[in-house]
Amino acid sequence: MGLSAGQKRVQSLVRAALGALARLCLFALSFLTPRDESLWVFGSNGGEAFSDNSKYLFQYTAAEREHVRAVWLSRSEVVVAELGEAGYEAHRTESFRGRWISLRAGTAFVSHGMPDVNRWCSGGARTVVLWHGVALKRIGWDGYKRRRLDEKLKGLLKEKLFDRYDWLIVPSEAMVEPFSSAFHMPPERILSLGYPRNDALTGALPAEVGSEADSDDEYGEFRELREEETTILYAPTKHPETGRRAADHLRLAELDEWLAEHEAHLLLKPHPAEPIDLGGGFSRIVEVPGGLDVYPLLEHADVLLTDYSSLYFDYLLLDRPVAFYPFDLEAYRSTRGFYLEYDEVTPGPVATDFEGLLDVLDGVLDDDEFADERAAVRERFLQPATARRCEAVCDRFDPEAATPNPTSAR
């Protein structure tokens, strides 16, 4: 005779309790294990992807710092296998080896939070948040997700016990104050060293790093499109706070006709949380594969179209036109909110409805009038184009670098 529903529930609760106890014991142990300052672990996007600032710093470290053992941690078997085939050291986060390396690592680099690696094995490590964007919209403790009392209490518990960060990297001094507020971190623990991913746009990476930009398999189609006609990359962010979606504010058939008239293609890169179903039949709208790294793709776009995604700050390094389509601007401002004045930091034409969008794109393709505005925003919020961001971050934490590296805050 099988277990009753009540017995199964009790069994499930017991398993959950034992799992939680095991994780807490592992976390306590992580403060006691000796750490190797030359062993660095990296992760991104909750451990599910090989992406963002962590990706580029990891590749740079593996290529340029022979005395540092760089290890990528992931919950994805596919990511681990692909990195292994490419010659990198990578392990599954929850494997025995992944846990052991996490317990021994002197430094952990993350781009989204401690779940990028193994939070339960990182108690004694020096933790560095590389983050994944300029703080245009409110994030962390200032974001909409922390406004409910239960979420504030849960977030406070995680922050004080398990997800304590020693250092946070920002792209400019203008970002120190917003990130200090968002992460409850003192300004002196926030380092204006620049985002490693920006090196991929300025040619500051070694030849063997970021080679995806030249990969015919992954980016060849987009390179060829740009060689033949104008390419517009549309990359909106998600809008859970307003309940409105980018898909509801695009008339795809009309947009496809407009693109044909202007000999242009739209590269569609929606946020993973809010997909846009093309449904087939469009000759000028090309969907970008969901897992494709967007940063090499930027080089193959003549124009970037977005709403509140801080991706446009990175794109400013290419000094190409940017257009904005904040179809729910007032609602977004009153719910999620901004650190910066939206109208002051968007160096391009702005449309809030579909008819205005087509007019904006018409203007962008005819004449680029915002070069000076782009330069001003770029200078305020990014490291200069000549900066070597991966090198600067490594130098700050490398035990053998000439620059004194900071000690742990713990």
C-alpha positions as CSV (number, residue, x, y, z in Angstrom):
1,M,0.0,0.0,0.0
2,G,1.3,3.4,-1.0
3,L,1.7,6.4,1.3
4,S,-1.3,8.6,1.9
5,A,-1.4,12.3,0.8
6,G,-0.7,13.3,4.4
7,Q,2.3,11.0,4.8
8,K,3.7,12.2,1.5
9,R,3.4,15.8,2.7
10,V,5.2,14.9,6.0
11,Q,7.9,13.1,4.1
12,S,8.4,16.1,1.8
13,L,8.6,18.4,4.8
14,V,11.2,16.2,6.5
15,R,13.3,16.1,3.3
16,A,13.1,19.8,3.0
17,A,14.1,20.3,6.6
18,L,17.1,17.9,6.3
19,G,18.2,19.6,3.1
20,A,18.1,23.0,4.8
21,L,20.0,21.7,7.8
22,A,22.7,20.2,5.5
23,R,23.0,23.6,3.6
24,L,23.4,25.5,6.9
25,C,26.1,23.0,8.1
26,L,27.9,23.5,4.8
27,F,27.6,27.2,5.1
28,A,29.1,27.1,8.6
29,L,31.9,24.9,7.3
30,S,32.7,27.4,4.6
31,F,33.9,29.9,7.1
32,L,36.4,27.4,8.5
33,T,38.0,25.9,5.4
34,P,41.4,27.4,4.3
35,R,41.1,29.6,1.2
36,D,43.5,29.8,-1.8
37,E,43.8,33.4,-2.9
38,S,44.9,32.3,-6.4
39,L,41.7,30.2,-6.9
40,W,38.8,32.3,-8.3
41,V,35.3,31.0,-9.0
42,F,32.9,32.7,-11.4
43,G,29.2,32.4,-12.2
44,S,26.2,34.2,-13.7
45,N,22.5,34.4,-14.0
46,G,21.7,32.1,-11.1
47,G,24.2,29.5,-12.3
48,E,22.2,28.8,-15.5
49,A,24.2,30.6,-18.2
50,F,27.7,31.6,-19.4
51,S,27.1,35.3,-19.7
52,D,27.6,38.9,-18.8
53,N,30.4,40.5,-16.9
54,S,31.4,37.3,-15.2
55,K,31.9,35.6,-18.5
56,Y,34.3,38.2,-19.9
57,L,36.3,38.5,-16.7
58,F,36.6,34.7,-16.5
59,Q,37.8,34.5,-20.1
60,Y,40.3,37.3,-19.6
61,T,41.6,35.8,-16.3
62,A,42.0,32.3,-17.8
63,A,43.9,33.8,-20.8
64,E,46.0,36.4,-19.0
65,R,46.6,35.4,-15.4
66,E,48.5,32.1,-15.5
67,H,49.0,32.0,-11.8
68,V,45.3,32.3,-11.1
69,R,43.1,29.2,-11.4
70,A,39.9,30.5,-12.9
71,V,36.9,28.1,-12.5
72,W,33.4,28.5,-13.9
73,L,30.5,27.1,-11.8
74,S,27.2,26.3,-13.4
75,R,24.1,24.3,-12.7
76,S,23.8,23.5,-16.4
77,E,25.5,20.4,-17.7
78,V,25.5,21.9,-21.2
79,V,27.4,25.0,-20.1
80,V,30.0,22.9,-18.2
81,A,30.5,20.6,-21.1
82,E,30.8,23.4,-23.7
83,L,33.4,25.2,-21.5
84,G,35.3,22.0,-21.0
85,E,35.4,21.4,-24.8
86,A,36.7,25.0,-25.2
87,G,39.6,24.3,-22.8
88,Y,38.3,26.0,-19.7
89,E,37.9,24.6,-16.3
90,A,34.2,24.3,-15.3
91,H,32.2,22.2,-12.9
92,R,28.6,21.7,-11.9
93,T,27.9,23.9,-8.9
94,E,26.3,21.0,-6.8
95,S,28.9,18.3,-7.7
96,F,31.4,17.2,-5.2
97,R,34.2,18.9,-7.1
98,G,32.2,22.0,-7.5
99,R,31.5,22.2,-3.8
100,W,35.1,21.5,-2.9
101,I,36.4,24.2,-5.2
102,S,33.9,26.6,-3.8
103,L,35.0,25.9,-0.3
104,R,38.6,26.5,-1.2
105,A,38.2,29.5,-3.5
106,G,39.6,32.8,-2.2
107,T,37.4,35.0,-4.4
108,A,33.9,34.5,-5.9
109,F,32.8,36.8,-8.8
110,V,29.1,37.0,-9.6
111,S,27.0,39.1,-12.0
112,H,23.5,38.6,-10.5
113,G,23.9,37.4,-6.9
114,M,25.4,34.6,-4.8
115,P,23.2,31.9,-6.5
116,D,25.4,32.4,-9.5
117,V,27.9,30.2,-7.7
118,N,27.3,28.3,-4.5
119,R,26.2,30.6,-1.7
120,W,26.4,27.8,0.8
121,C,30.2,27.3,0.2
122,S,31.1,30.9,0.0
123,G,31.0,32.1,3.6
124,G,34.7,32.6,3.9
125,A,35.4,33.8,0.4
126,R,35.9,37.3,-0.8
127,T,32.8,38.1,-2.8
128,V,32.7,40.5,-5.7
129,V,29.5,41.6,-7.5
130,L,30.2,42.6,-11.1
131,W,26.4,43.3,-11.6
132,H,24.8,43.4,-15.1
133,G,23.8,47.0,-15.9
134,V,23.8,50.7,-15.2
135,A,21.3,51.6,-12.5
136,L,18.8,53.6,-14.6
137,K,15.7,51.9,-13.0
138,R,15.6,51.1,-9.3
139,I,17.1,47.8,-8.2
140,G,17.8,45.8,-5.1
141,W,16.4,47.2,-1.9
142,D,15.1,50.2,-3.8
143,G,13.3,48.1,-6.4
144,Y,9.6,47.2,-6.4
145,K,10.2,43.6,-5.3
146,R,11.2,44.6,-1.8
147,R,8.2,46.8,-0.9
148,R,6.1,44.1,0.7
149,L,6.9,43.4,4.3
150,D,7.4,39.7,4.0
151,E,9.9,40.2,1.1
152,K,11.7,42.8,3.0
153,L,12.2,40.4,5.9
154,K,13.3,37.6,3.6
155,G,15.7,39.9,1.8
156,L,17.1,41.2,5.1
157,L,17.7,37.6,6.4
158,K,19.5,36.7,3.1
159,E,21.6,39.8,3.1
160,K,22.7,39.6,6.7
161,L,23.4,35.8,6.8
162,F,24.0,34.3,3.3
163,D,24.4,36.9,0.6
164,R,26.9,39.4,2.0
165,Y,29.0,41.1,-0.6
166,D,32.5,42.5,0.1
167,W,32.9,44.5,-3.1
168,L,30.7,45.8,-5.9
169,I,32.0,47.0,-9.3
170,V,30.3,49.9,-11.1
171,P,31.0,51.5,-14.5
172,S,31.5,55.1,-13.2
173,E,31.6,57.3,-10.1
174,A,28.0,58.4,-11.0
175,M,26.8,54.9,-10.1
176,V,28.4,54.7,-6.6
177,E,25.5,56.4,-4.8
178,P,22.6,54.4,-6.5
179,F,24.3,51.1,-5.9
180,S,25.2,52.0,-2.3
181,S,21.5,52.6,-1.7
182,A,20.4,49.5,-3.6
183,F,22.8,47.1,-1.9
184,H,23.1,48.7,1.5
185,M,26.8,49.0,1.0
186,P,29.2,51.7,2.1
187,P,30.5,53.8,-0.8
188,E,34.1,52.8,-0.1
189,R,33.2,49.2,-0.9
190,I,32.0,50.2,-4.4
191,L,34.8,50.3,-7.0
192,S,34.5,52.3,-10.2
193,L,36.5,50.0,-12.4
194,G,34.1,49.5,-15.3
195,Y,32.2,46.5,-16.6
196,P,34.3,43.7,-18.1
197,R,31.8,43.1,-20.8
198,N,32.5,46.6,-22.2
199,D,36.0,45.5,-23.2
200,A,34.3,43.3,-25.8
201,L,33.0,46.5,-27.5
202,T,36.2,48.5,-27.5
203,G,38.8,45.9,-28.6
204,A,40.5,45.8,-25.2
205,L,40.2,42.0,-24.9
206,P,43.0,39.5,-26.0
207,A,42.4,37.9,-29.4
208,E,41.4,34.6,-27.9
209,V,38.7,36.2,-25.7
210,G,35.3,37.2,-27.1
211,S,36.0,35.4,-30.4
212,E,32.2,34.7,-30.6
213,A,31.9,38.1,-32.4
214,D,33.7,36.5,-35.4
215,S,31.8,33.2,-35.3
216,D,30.0,32.4,-38.5
217,D,28.0,29.8,-36.8
218,E,26.4,32.1,-34.2
219,Y,26.7,35.6,-35.6
220,G,27.4,35.2,-39.3
221,E,23.7,35.7,-40.2
222,F,23.6,39.0,-38.5
223,R,26.9,40.2,-39.9
224,E,25.7,39.4,-43.4
225,L,22.4,41.3,-42.9
226,R,24.3,44.4,-41.8
227,E,26.6,44.2,-44.8
228,E,23.6,44.2,-47.1
229,E,21.0,46.5,-45.4
230,T,20.4,48.5,-42.2
231,T,19.9,46.4,-39.0
232,I,17.9,47.6,-36.0
233,L,18.3,45.6,-32.8
234,Y,15.2,45.7,-30.6
235,A,16.0,44.7,-27.0
236,P,13.3,45.7,-24.5
237,T,13.4,44.8,-20.8
238,K,10.6,43.2,-18.8
239,H,7.6,45.1,-17.4
240,P,6.1,43.0,-14.6
241,E,5.4,46.1,-12.5
242,T,3.1,47.7,-15.0
243,G,1.6,44.5,-16.4
244,R,2.2,45.7,-20.0
245,R,4.3,43.8,-22.5
246,A,6.3,44.8,-25.5
247,A,4.4,42.3,-27.6
248,D,1.2,44.2,-27.1
249,H,2.7,47.4,-28.4
250,L,4.0,46.2,-31.7
251,R,2.0,45.8,-34.9
252,L,4.3,43.3,-36.4
253,A,2.7,43.2,-39.9
254,E,2.9,46.9,-40.2
255,L,6.4,47.0,-38.9
256,D,7.5,44.3,-41.3
257,E,6.1,46.4,-44.2
258,W,7.9,49.5,-42.9
259,L,11.2,47.6,-42.7
260,A,10.8,46.4,-46.3
261,E,10.2,50.0,-47.5
262,H,13.3,51.2,-45.8
263,E,15.5,48.2,-46.8
264,A,16.1,47.3,-43.1
265,H,15.8,44.3,-40.8
266,L,14.8,44.2,-37.2
267,L,16.8,41.9,-34.9
268,L,14.3,40.9,-32.2
269,K,15.8,40.2,-28.8
270,P,12.9,40.2,-26.3
271,H,13.5,39.7,-22.6
272,P,13.4,36.0,-21.7
273,A,10.6,36.7,-19.2
274,E,8.4,38.4,-21.9
275,P,8.8,36.5,-25.2
276,I,7.3,37.9,-28.4
277,D,5.7,35.3,-30.7
278,L,6.4,36.2,-34.3
279,G,4.1,33.4,-35.6
280,G,6.0,33.3,-38.9
281,G,5.3,35.1,-42.2
282,F,7.6,38.1,-41.6
283,S,10.5,38.6,-44.0
284,R,12.1,41.5,-42.2
285,I,11.9,40.6,-38.6
286,V,14.6,38.2,-37.4
287,E,14.3,36.6,-34.0
288,V,17.6,36.4,-32.1
289,P,18.1,33.0,-30.4
290,G,17.3,33.3,-26.7
291,G,20.7,31.9,-25.4
292,L,22.8,34.1,-27.7
293,D,25.1,36.5,-25.9
294,V,23.8,40.0,-26.9
295,Y,27.1,41.8,-26.5
296,P,28.9,40.6,-29.6
297,L,25.6,41.1,-31.4
298,L,25.7,44.8,-30.7
299,E,28.5,45.2,-33.2
300,H,26.1,44.0,-35.9
301,A,23.4,46.5,-35.2
302,D,23.3,49.9,-36.9
303,V,20.6,51.2,-34.5
304,L,19.6,50.0,-31.0
305,L,15.9,50.3,-30.0
306,T,15.0,49.8,-26.4
307,D,12.9,51.1,-23.5
308,Y,14.6,50.9,-20.0
309,S,17.2,48.3,-20.6
310,S,20.6,49.6,-19.6
311,L,22.0,47.7,-22.6
312,Y,21.9,51.1,-24.4
313,F,24.6,52.4,-22.1
314,D,27.0,49.7,-23.4
315,Y,25.9,50.4,-27.0
316,L,27.1,54.1,-26.5
317,L,30.7,52.8,-26.8
318,L,30.0,52.1,-30.5
319,D,28.7,55.7,-31.0
320,R,25.7,54.6,-33.1
321,P,22.1,55.9,-33.0
322,V,19.8,54.8,-30.1
323,A,16.0,55.1,-30.2
324,F,13.7,54.6,-27.2
325,Y,10.2,53.1,-27.0
326,P,8.9,53.4,-23.4
327,F,5.3,52.6,-24.1
328,D,4.4,52.6,-20.4
329,L,6.7,55.4,-19.2
330,E,4.4,57.0,-16.7
331,A,3.2,53.8,-15.2
332,Y,6.8,52.5,-15.0
333,R,8.0,55.7,-13.4
334,S,5.3,55.4,-10.7
335,T,5.8,51.7,-10.0
336,R,9.4,50.6,-10.6
337,G,10.9,54.1,-10.6
338,F,14.2,55.5,-11.7
339,Y,17.4,56.7,-10.1
340,L,18.1,59.0,-13.1
341,E,15.9,61.4,-14.9
342,Y,14.8,59.4,-17.9
343,D,14.6,62.3,-20.3
344,E,18.1,63.5,-19.4
345,V,19.9,60.2,-19.9
346,T,18.3,58.9,-23.1
347,P,20.4,60.4,-25.9
348,G,18.0,59.6,-28.8
349,P,14.4,60.2,-30.0
350,V,11.7,58.8,-27.8
351,A,8.3,57.4,-28.8
352,T,5.5,56.2,-26.5
353,D,3.1,54.7,-29.1
354,F,3.5,52.7,-32.2
355,E,2.8,55.5,-34.7
356,G,5.4,57.6,-32.9
357,L,7.8,54.6,-33.1
358,L,7.7,54.5,-36.9
359,D,8.3,58.3,-37.0
360,V,11.2,57.9,-34.6
361,L,12.8,55.2,-36.7
362,D,12.3,57.3,-39.8
363,G,14.2,60.1,-38.3
364,V,17.0,57.9,-37.0
365,L,17.6,56.4,-40.4
366,D,17.5,59.8,-42.1
367,D,19.7,61.8,-39.8
368,D,21.7,61.2,-36.7
369,E,21.2,64.3,-34.5
370,F,22.2,63.0,-31.1
371,A,25.9,62.5,-31.3
372,D,26.7,65.2,-28.7
373,E,24.1,63.9,-26.3
374,R,25.5,60.3,-26.6
375,A,28.9,61.6,-25.9
376,A,27.8,63.4,-22.8
377,V,25.9,60.4,-21.4
378,R,28.8,58.1,-22.3
379,E,31.3,60.3,-20.5
380,R,29.2,60.5,-17.4
381,F,28.3,56.8,-16.9
382,L,31.0,54.7,-18.6
383,Q,34.8,54.3,-18.4
384,P,36.6,55.9,-21.3
385,A,36.8,53.8,-24.5
386,T,40.6,53.4,-23.9
387,A,40.0,51.8,-20.5
388,R,41.0,48.1,-19.9
389,R,38.3,47.0,-17.5
390,C,39.1,43.3,-17.2
391,E,42.7,44.2,-16.4
392,A,41.6,46.8,-13.8
393,V,39.4,44.4,-12.0
394,C,42.0,41.6,-12.0
395,D,44.7,43.9,-10.8
396,R,42.6,45.0,-7.9
397,F,42.1,41.4,-6.6
398,D,45.1,39.6,-8.0
399,P,47.4,38.6,-5.1
400,E,50.5,39.0,-7.4
401,A,49.4,42.3,-9.0
402,A,51.4,45.5,-8.4
403,T,48.2,47.2,-7.2
404,P,47.5,46.5,-3.6
405,N,44.4,44.3,-3.6
406,P,41.7,44.8,-1.0
407,T,41.2,42.4,1.8
408,S,37.9,40.8,2.7
409,A,35.4,42.8,4.7
410,R,34.7,39.8,6.9
